[in-house]
Amino acid sequence: MLNKNLDAICAVLEQKQADNIVALDISKLCSWADYLVIAAAANKNQMKGLVEAVRECMINLSMDLVPGAGVSGENSWNIIDGGTIAVSLMDSDARKFYALEELWFEADIVYGSVQGTSKNPFSS
């Protein structure tokens, strides 16, 4: 990958065994972040651990962590806003239901099981 902060965040998610990790380059599509990382947690305990680990990683990287974002890990969907990188952690059901990489189909997938450009799910 091209971004050391993104590499570190994805490594933490892998280490903590998050499921279905995908990172999208959204820098050309929006003004609020350069990358969106999406991952799933198997249960509430793992969700809390993932939220804590990602926040700690962002703090150690001196990222611009938005106060209060993703603090509890109690929700089925937690957003951790690190300024240039936003991390969306969801439980497995929410991850499947929202399928954010399909909504961001124009974004390049820069980390995940499928590398390259994501496909438009609405085209034939």
Backbone as CSV, one residue per row, in Angstrom:
resi,resn,N_x,N_y,N_z,CA_x,CA_y,CA_z,C_x,C_y,C_z
1,MET,0.837,-1.186,0.000,0.000,0.000,0.000,0.877,1.243,0.000
2,LEU,0.265,2.363,-0.237,0.999,3.608,-0.388,1.066,4.441,0.882
3,ASN,0.303,4.110,1.891,0.166,4.952,3.070,0.555,4.164,4.323
4,LYS,1.597,4.629,5.043,2.078,3.878,6.216,1.024,3.803,7.318
5,ASN,0.219,4.843,7.475,-0.841,4.808,8.481,-1.900,3.766,8.117
6,LEU,-2.244,3.713,6.846,-3.214,2.726,6.378,-2.662,1.316,6.573
7,ASP,-1.382,1.126,6.244,-0.737,-0.177,6.454,-0.842,-0.594,7.917
8,ALA,-0.544,0.331,8.821,-0.548,0.030,10.253,-1.950,-0.327,10.745
9,ILE,-2.949,0.411,10.296,-4.330,0.151,10.717,-4.795,-1.215,10.214
10,CYS,-4.516,-1.518,8.959,-4.908,-2.824,8.411,-4.168,-3.956,9.120
11,ALA,-2.906,-3.728,9.472,-2.134,-4.740,10.204,-2.745,-5.005,11.580
12,VAL,-3.183,-3.946,12.259,-3.834,-4.105,13.567,-5.126,-4.902,13.415
13,LEU,-5.910,-4.591,12.400,-7.158,-5.321,12.177,-6.882,-6.794,11.887
14,GLU,-5.857,-7.077,11.096,-5.472,-8.466,10.821,-5.034,-9.163,12.104
15,GLN,-4.195,-8.480,12.879,-3.674,-9.051,14.123,-4.804,-9.380,15.096
16,LYS,-5.814,-8.531,15.135,-6.956,-8.735,16.032,-8.038,-9.609,15.397
17,GLN,-7.727,-10.179,14.232,-8.582,-11.131,13.528,-9.949,-10.581,13.131
18,ALA,-9.966,-9.332,12.678,-11.194,-8.778,12.096,-11.513,-9.564,10.822
19,ASP,-12.771,-9.610,10.469,-13.207,-10.334,9.275,-13.434,-9.377,8.114
20,ASN,-13.250,-9.896,6.907,-13.666,-9.206,5.681,-13.134,-7.770,5.621
21,ILE,-11.825,-7.613,5.776,-11.196,-6.291,5.787,-10.992,-5.804,4.355
22,VAL,-11.457,-4.586,4.092,-11.269,-3.947,2.790,-10.903,-2.489,3.040
23,ALA,-9.932,-1.992,2.290,-9.591,-0.564,2.343,-9.805,0.022,0.960
24,LEU,-10.509,1.137,0.916,-10.835,1.810,-0.337,-10.141,3.158,-0.405
25,ASP,-9.615,3.488,-1.573,-9.072,4.824,-1.818,-10.236,5.684,-2.292
26,ILE,-10.704,6.564,-1.410,-11.856,7.413,-1.730,-11.433,8.864,-1.950
27,SER,-10.128,9.097,-2.078,-9.591,10.462,-2.142,-10.128,11.267,-3.319
28,LYS,-10.466,10.612,-4.413,-10.975,11.330,-5.585,-12.497,11.454,-5.578
29,LEU,-13.130,10.841,-4.577,-14.591,10.784,-4.549,-15.235,11.623,-3.459
30,CYS,-14.461,12.016,-2.459,-15.025,12.819,-1.377,-13.949,13.710,-0.776
31,SER,-14.376,14.655,0.042,-13.434,15.609,0.635,-13.130,15.319,2.099
32,TRP,-13.814,14.384,2.720,-13.666,14.182,4.160,-12.647,13.127,4.556
33,ALA,-12.141,12.328,3.621,-11.115,11.320,3.936,-10.449,10.863,2.647
34,ASP,-9.264,10.288,2.794,-8.564,9.704,1.647,-8.839,8.206,1.530
35,TYR,-9.005,7.563,2.684,-9.219,6.115,2.704,-10.366,5.759,3.635
36,LEU,-11.100,4.714,3.248,-12.142,4.137,4.084,-11.793,2.670,4.291
37,VAL,-11.617,2.285,5.546,-11.338,0.895,5.888,-12.619,0.305,6.464
38,ILE,-12.998,-0.860,5.967,-14.229,-1.523,6.391,-13.849,-2.907,6.911
39,ALA,-14.392,-3.279,8.063,-14.116,-4.608,8.616,-15.270,-5.044,9.505
40,ALA,-15.323,-6.341,9.770,-16.386,-6.902,10.601,-15.808,-7.552,11.854
41,ALA,-16.616,-7.515,12.909,-16.296,-8.188,14.170,-17.270,-9.344,14.359
42,ALA,-16.773,-10.436,14.900,-17.602,-11.626,15.090,-18.574,-11.491,16.261
43,ASN,-18.225,-10.652,17.252,-19.074,-10.503,18.434,-18.760,-9.174,19.123
44,LYS,-19.535,-8.852,20.165,-19.365,-7.554,20.848,-18.007,-7.421,21.524
45,ASN,-17.501,-8.504,22.094,-16.186,-8.431,22.733,-15.097,-8.121,21.714
46,GLN,-15.171,-8.774,20.559,-14.188,-8.481,19.523,-14.359,-7.049,19.026
47,MET,-15.597,-6.587,18.897,-15.841,-5.213,18.453,-15.161,-4.227,19.401
48,LYS,-15.349,-4.412,20.692,-14.714,-3.523,21.672,-13.197,-3.549,21.524
49,GLY,-12.642,-4.742,21.347,-11.199,-4.873,21.178,-10.698,-4.212,19.914
50,LEU,-11.454,-4.348,18.818,-11.065,-3.719,17.552,-11.101,-2.199,17.661
51,VAL,-12.170,-1.674,18.247,-12.291,-0.222,18.409,-11.121,0.307,19.231
52,GLU,-10.847,-0.349,20.343,-9.747,0.079,21.213,-8.398,0.002,20.488
53,ALA,-8.162,-1.086,19.770,-6.880,-1.275,19.082,-6.681,-0.259,17.957
54,VAL,-7.739,0.012,17.186,-7.625,0.982,16.087,-7.411,2.386,16.641
55,ARG,-8.155,2.750,17.680,-7.967,4.075,18.291,-6.544,4.222,18.833
56,GLU,-6.046,3.208,19.513,-4.683,3.247,20.055,-3.657,3.370,18.930
57,CYS,-3.871,2.638,17.847,-2.982,2.717,16.687,-2.969,4.129,16.113
58,MET,-4.145,4.717,15.944,-4.231,6.075,15.399,-3.555,7.092,16.316
59,ILE,-3.726,6.934,17.617,-3.074,7.836,18.573,-1.560,7.693,18.474
60,ASN,-1.068,6.448,18.413,0.372,6.209,18.294,0.955,6.760,16.999
61,LEU,0.133,6.842,15.961,0.564,7.389,14.672,0.383,8.905,14.604
62,SER,-0.070,9.517,15.701,-0.329,10.966,15.775,-1.337,11.419,14.729
63,MET,-2.336,10.576,14.482,-3.390,10.938,13.538,-4.379,11.873,14.215
64,ASP,-5.134,12.609,13.410,-6.133,13.553,13.910,-7.412,12.809,14.269
65,LEU,-7.389,12.114,15.389,-8.529,11.326,15.832,-9.633,12.248,16.331
66,VAL,-10.827,12.091,15.766,-11.966,12.906,16.183,-12.417,12.424,17.558
67,PRO,-12.471,13.315,18.557,-12.855,12.908,19.917,-14.234,12.258,19.948
68,GLY,-14.321,11.166,20.670,-15.599,10.494,20.857,-15.984,9.530,19.758
69,ALA,-15.315,9.581,18.629,-15.698,8.713,17.514,-15.363,7.264,17.837
70,GLY,-16.343,6.390,17.744,-16.139,4.970,17.954,-15.664,4.599,19.343
71,VAL,-16.037,5.376,20.334,-15.488,5.197,21.675,-15.925,3.898,22.341
72,SER,-17.186,3.561,22.304,-17.683,2.467,23.139,-17.477,1.082,22.546
73,GLY,-17.658,0.945,21.255,-17.627,-0.380,20.657,-18.880,-1.180,20.968
74,GLU,-19.878,-0.526,21.558,-21.122,-1.199,21.957,-22.110,-1.345,20.799
75,ASN,-21.952,-0.543,19.774,-22.913,-0.526,18.674,-22.590,-1.597,17.641
76,SER,-23.565,-1.897,16.792,-23.322,-2.853,15.715,-22.490,-2.226,14.597
77,TRP,-22.381,-0.887,14.618,-21.572,-0.179,13.621,-20.860,0.960,14.334
78,ASN,-19.547,0.960,14.277,-18.721,1.984,14.915,-17.826,2.628,13.870
79,ILE,-17.795,3.948,13.856,-16.937,4.701,12.943,-15.818,5.329,13.764
80,ILE,-14.596,5.127,13.308,-13.448,5.767,13.948,-12.846,6.697,12.907
81,ASP,-12.926,7.988,13.172,-12.491,9.010,12.223,-11.093,9.475,12.585
82,GLY,-10.135,9.105,11.752,-8.751,9.504,11.971,-8.303,10.604,11.034
83,GLY,-9.248,11.400,10.554,-8.900,12.487,9.636,-8.818,11.977,8.210
84,THR,-7.641,11.607,7.763,-7.477,11.142,6.383,-7.927,9.701,6.191
85,ILE,-8.072,8.972,7.296,-8.513,7.576,7.237,-9.703,7.393,8.173
86,ALA,-10.802,6.896,7.623,-11.977,6.556,8.426,-12.084,5.036,8.473
87,VAL,-12.364,4.507,9.652,-12.496,3.060,9.821,-13.927,2.757,10.236
88,SER,-14.570,1.895,9.471,-15.945,1.490,9.731,-15.924,0.040,10.207
89,LEU,-16.225,-0.166,11.481,-16.258,-1.505,12.064,-17.707,-1.887,12.318
90,MET,-18.110,-3.037,11.796,-19.497,-3.474,11.913,-19.560,-4.915,12.383
91,ASP,-20.708,-5.294,12.944,-20.893,-6.717,13.192,-21.143,-7.384,11.840
92,SER,-21.079,-8.691,11.805,-21.152,-9.416,10.528,-22.442,-9.152,9.764
93,ASP,-23.566,-9.074,10.479,-24.848,-8.823,9.808,-24.875,-7.444,9.160
94,ALA,-24.424,-6.432,9.891,-24.393,-5.073,9.336,-23.420,-4.996,8.166
95,ARG,-22.290,-5.692,8.281,-21.282,-5.684,7.208,-21.877,-6.220,5.912
96,LYS,-22.630,-7.312,6.013,-23.271,-7.896,4.829,-24.395,-7.000,4.312
97,PHE,-25.211,-6.472,5.215,-26.370,-5.672,4.829,-25.965,-4.387,4.114
98,TYR,-25.015,-3.650,4.684,-24.656,-2.349,4.123,-23.672,-2.448,2.963
99,ALA,-22.821,-3.457,2.927,-21.879,-3.692,1.821,-21.320,-2.371,1.278
100,LEU,-20.649,-1.632,2.137,-20.190,-0.284,1.787,-19.316,-0.229,0.543
101,GLU,-18.533,-1.276,0.298,-17.696,-1.244,-0.900,-18.530,-1.227,-2.178
102,GLU,-19.774,-1.704,-2.108,-20.666,-1.610,-3.261,-21.178,-0.180,-3.432
103,LEU,-21.404,0.518,-2.329,-21.817,1.922,-2.417,-20.682,2.795,-2.954
104,TRP,-19.443,2.417,-2.620,-18.251,3.144,-3.076,-17.635,2.418,-4.272
105,PHE,-18.469,1.969,-5.211,-18.000,1.138,-6.319,-16.975,1.825,-7.212
106,GLU,-16.914,3.144,-7.190,-15.934,3.855,-8.015,-14.563,3.943,-7.348
107,ALA,-14.469,3.540,-6.101,-13.204,3.618,-5.360,-12.314,2.427,-5.702
108,ASP,-11.013,2.667,-5.685,-10.059,1.577,-5.862,-9.927,0.818,-4.552
109,ILE,-9.947,-0.501,-4.637,-9.692,-1.340,-3.473,-8.178,-1.453,-3.337
110,VAL,-7.633,-0.940,-2.230,-6.182,-0.943,-2.035,-5.742,-1.983,-1.010
111,TYR,-6.687,-2.594,-0.335,-6.379,-3.674,0.599,-7.602,-4.563,0.706
112,GLY,-7.388,-5.840,0.695,-8.487,-6.779,0.836,-8.255,-7.993,-0.025
113,SER,-9.218,-8.880,-0.018,-9.051,-10.130,-0.746,-9.067,-9.936,-2.251
114,VAL,-9.677,-8.851,-2.719,-9.709,-8.550,-4.146,-9.010,-7.220,-4.359
115,GLN,-7.900,-7.222,-5.072,-7.160,-5.996,-5.359,-7.620,-5.441,-6.707
116,GLY,-7.489,-4.142,-6.901,-7.845,-3.517,-8.175,-9.006,-2.571,-8.015
117,THR,-9.736,-2.365,-9.074,-10.871,-1.455,-9.051,-12.140,-2.235,-8.780
118,SER,-12.929,-1.750,-7.839,-14.190,-2.420,-7.559,-15.150,-2.203,-8.721
119,LYS,-16.116,-3.074,-8.828,-17.056,-3.031,-9.946,-18.345,-2.330,-9.545
120,ASN,-18.990,-1.731,-10.515,-20.279,-1.093,-10.304,-21.345,-2.178,-10.206
121,PRO,-21.990,-2.345,-9.053,-22.991,-3.399,-8.910,-24.274,-3.104,-9.673
122,PHE,-24.426,-1.877,-10.173,-25.652,-1.488,-10.853,-25.542,-1.583,-12.369
123,SER,-24.345,-1.897,-12.861,-24.194,-2.017,-14.315,-24.474,-3.450,-14.734
124,SER,-24.815,-3.615,-15.987,-25.129,-4.968,-16.459,-23.937,-5.636,-17.073
